[in-house]
Amino acid sequence: MSPISHLSPMKRREFLKTVGADIGETRNVYDQFPEVVERLDVLLQSYKQRGRSTPG
């Protein structure tokens, strides 16, 4: 279990939103789209490795 899985979706650091469907960005759909989360995580890691983003 993730150390933050017990937190409400709005209190998590991980936050995935559907901007077009949720203009107020009030719903976290992180758990509903694991394939999108994985794809974005791989992309972020590649950016970090190339020095295009900070580690934290």
C-alpha positions as CSV (number, residue, x, y, z in Angstrom):
1,M,0.0,0.0,0.0
2,S,1.2,3.5,-0.8
3,P,2.1,5.6,2.2
4,I,-0.5,8.1,1.0
5,S,-3.2,5.8,-0.1
6,H,-5.2,6.4,3.1
7,L,-5.4,10.1,2.4
8,S,-8.4,11.6,0.7
9,P,-7.8,12.2,-3.1
10,M,-7.7,15.9,-2.5
11,K,-4.9,15.6,0.1
12,R,-2.5,13.5,-2.0
13,R,0.5,14.9,-3.7
14,E,-0.5,12.9,-6.8
15,F,-3.2,14.7,-8.5
16,L,-4.6,14.0,-12.0
17,K,-7.4,16.2,-13.3
18,T,-9.5,16.4,-16.4
19,V,-9.3,20.1,-17.0
20,G,-12.0,20.1,-19.8
21,A,-14.5,18.2,-17.6
22,D,-13.6,19.7,-14.3
23,I,-12.8,23.4,-14.8
24,G,-12.6,24.0,-11.1
25,E,-10.0,21.2,-10.7
26,T,-11.9,19.7,-7.8
27,R,-11.8,16.0,-8.6
28,N,-8.7,13.8,-8.5
29,V,-9.0,11.1,-11.1
30,Y,-5.5,9.7,-10.3
31,D,-6.8,6.2,-9.2
32,Q,-9.2,5.9,-12.2
33,F,-6.5,6.2,-14.9
34,P,-3.4,4.2,-13.9
35,E,-2.2,3.9,-17.5
36,V,-2.2,7.7,-17.9
37,V,-0.4,8.1,-14.6
38,E,2.3,5.6,-15.6
39,R,2.8,7.2,-19.0
40,L,3.2,10.7,-17.4
41,D,5.5,9.3,-14.7
42,V,7.8,7.8,-17.4
43,L,7.8,11.1,-19.3
44,L,8.6,13.1,-16.1
45,Q,11.5,10.7,-15.2
46,S,12.9,11.1,-18.7
47,Y,12.8,14.9,-18.3
48,K,14.5,14.7,-14.9
49,Q,17.3,12.4,-16.4
50,R,17.9,15.0,-19.1
51,G,18.0,17.9,-16.7
52,R,14.8,19.4,-17.8
53,S,13.0,19.2,-14.5
54,T,14.1,19.2,-10.8
55,P,13.9,16.0,-8.8
56,G,11.4,17.5,-6.3
